[in-house]
Amino acid sequence: MPLSPEEKALVKEALQIYLQIVARQMPKQQLQQVFQIAENVIKKIDTPGAEKGKGNIPPGITDKWYNKVCKTCDKLSSSGCTERVTEKFPGKCDPILHYERNKQNS
């Protein structure tokens, strides 16, 4: 669910305030890491959310599985796969296993 412009503005403002506070308390090296993370968050906020089938490829999932199985799976969200089994064991969810069995039997 995409954020409204007001929600995006609020998150950006909150990040700026957070960074100002953190800048006073953290060593310079850690501060640079936090700034980088904040920049990535702002980029993600500014980028429209990916629609189903165009989300990030989950870790451990091949392009072939993603294109043949994940794009049609109801467990795929814009942030990746929400199937608990796949989070623990990439490539081991039921739809992928069924796809591989059907491929071997064909």
Kinemage of the C-alpha trace (Angstrom):
@kinemage 1
@onewidth
@group {chain A} dominant
@subgroup {mainchain}
@vectorlist {calphas} color= white
{ca met a 1} P 0.000 0.000 0.000
{ca pro a 2} L 1.661 3.227 -1.126
{ca leu a 3} L 2.142 6.149 1.218
{ca ser a 4} L 0.225 9.359 0.710
{ca pro a 5} L 2.224 12.554 0.005
{ca glu a 6} L 1.555 13.717 3.575
{ca glu a 7} L 2.863 10.431 4.991
{ca lys a 8} L 5.973 10.630 2.804
{ca ala a 9} L 6.639 14.186 3.965
{ca leu a 10} L 6.211 13.146 7.604
{ca val a 11} L 8.681 10.254 7.259
{ca lys a 12} L 11.239 12.491 5.540
{ca glu a 13} L 10.898 15.161 8.218
{ca ala a 14} L 11.196 12.576 10.991
{ca leu a 15} L 14.355 11.173 9.384
{ca gln a 16} L 15.887 14.649 9.168
{ca ile a 17} L 15.214 15.311 12.847
{ca tyr a 18} L 16.552 11.868 13.769
{ca leu a 19} L 19.731 12.487 11.780
{ca gln a 20} L 20.273 15.847 13.504
{ca ile a 21} L 20.019 14.200 16.916
{ca val a 22} L 22.202 11.242 15.960
{ca ala a 23} L 24.850 13.547 14.444
{ca arg a 24} L 25.580 14.894 17.932
{ca gln a 25} L 25.976 11.480 19.533
{ca met a 26} L 27.607 9.046 17.079
{ca pro a 27} L 31.171 8.685 15.887
{ca lys a 28} L 31.732 9.945 12.348
{ca gln a 29} L 32.108 6.481 10.770
{ca gln a 30} L 28.839 5.166 12.189
{ca leu a 31} L 27.137 8.418 11.303
{ca gln a 32} L 28.041 7.984 7.632
{ca gln a 33} L 26.416 4.530 7.672
{ca val a 34} L 23.244 5.938 9.210
{ca phe a 35} L 23.157 8.742 6.612
{ca gln a 36} L 23.467 6.162 3.827
{ca ile a 37} L 20.599 4.119 5.254
{ca ala a 38} L 18.465 7.256 5.574
{ca glu a 39} L 19.215 8.200 1.947
{ca asn a 40} L 18.118 4.726 0.831
{ca val a 41} L 14.898 5.031 2.811
{ca ile a 42} L 14.136 8.377 1.184
{ca lys a 43} L 14.857 6.931 -2.280
{ca lys a 44} L 12.456 4.057 -1.580
{ca ile a 45} L 9.801 6.491 -0.413
{ca asp a 46} L 10.205 8.590 -3.561
{ca thr a 47} L 10.096 5.539 -5.839
{ca pro a 48} L 6.579 4.305 -6.511
{ca gly a 49} L 5.957 0.884 -5.000
{ca ala a 50} L 6.395 -2.086 -7.243
{ca glu a 51} L 3.234 -3.813 -8.323
{ca lys a 52} L 2.680 -7.527 -7.825
{ca gly a 53} L 4.962 -9.435 -10.124
{ca lys a 54} L 7.441 -6.572 -10.286
{ca gly a 55} L 8.746 -6.770 -6.731
{ca asn a 56} L 12.244 -7.538 -5.633
{ca ile a 57} L 13.466 -11.046 -6.332
{ca pro a 58} L 13.659 -12.792 -2.952
{ca pro a 59} L 17.132 -13.928 -1.858
{ca gly a 60} L 18.043 -17.395 -3.130
{ca ile a 61} L 15.379 -17.403 -5.853
{ca thr a 62} L 16.593 -17.826 -9.418
{ca asp a 63} L 15.334 -15.614 -12.229
{ca lys a 64} L 13.689 -18.676 -13.760
{ca trp a 65} L 11.725 -19.481 -10.579
{ca tyr a 66} L 10.837 -15.833 -10.151
{ca asn a 67} L 9.476 -15.510 -13.695
{ca lys a 68} L 7.700 -18.895 -13.809
{ca val a 69} L 6.438 -19.192 -10.207
{ca cys a 70} L 6.843 -16.121 -8.002
{ca lys a 71} L 5.178 -13.627 -10.357
{ca thr a 72} L 1.911 -15.584 -10.133
{ca cys a 73} L 2.144 -16.382 -6.406
{ca asp a 74} L -0.171 -14.570 -3.996
{ca lys a 75} L 2.612 -14.529 -1.373
{ca leu a 76} L 4.717 -12.077 -3.413
{ca ser a 77} L 4.614 -8.470 -2.269
{ca ser a 78} L 6.525 -5.390 -3.393
{ca ser a 79} L 9.063 -6.062 -0.631
{ca gly a 80} L 9.620 -9.702 -1.612
{ca cys a 81} L 8.264 -13.091 -0.660
{ca thr a 82} L 6.095 -13.283 2.457
{ca glu a 83} L 6.003 -17.092 2.604
{ca arg a 84} L 7.623 -18.137 5.894
{ca val a 85} L 9.118 -21.330 4.481
{ca thr a 86} L 10.852 -19.439 1.668
{ca glu a 87} L 12.294 -16.934 4.141
{ca lys a 88} L 14.008 -19.769 6.025
{ca phe a 89} L 14.698 -22.066 3.064
{ca pro a 90} L 14.919 -20.133 -0.231
{ca gly a 91} L 13.480 -22.100 -3.147
{ca lys a 92} L 11.658 -24.578 -0.927
{ca cys a 93} L 8.101 -23.262 -1.016
{ca asp a 94} L 5.257 -25.437 -2.354
{ca pro a 95} L 4.737 -23.552 -5.638
{ca ile a 96} L 8.434 -23.865 -6.541
{ca leu a 97} L 8.553 -27.533 -5.534
{ca his a 98} L 5.423 -28.261 -7.625
{ca tyr a 99} L 6.947 -26.401 -10.572
{ca glu a 100} L 10.158 -28.446 -10.331
{ca arg a 101} L 8.239 -31.754 -10.059
{ca asn a 102} L 6.071 -30.894 -13.050
{ca lys a 103} L 9.158 -29.894 -15.031
{ca gln a 104} L 10.873 -33.228 -14.254
{ca asn a 105} L 7.758 -35.243 -15.154
{ca ser a 106} L 7.337 -33.474 -18.496
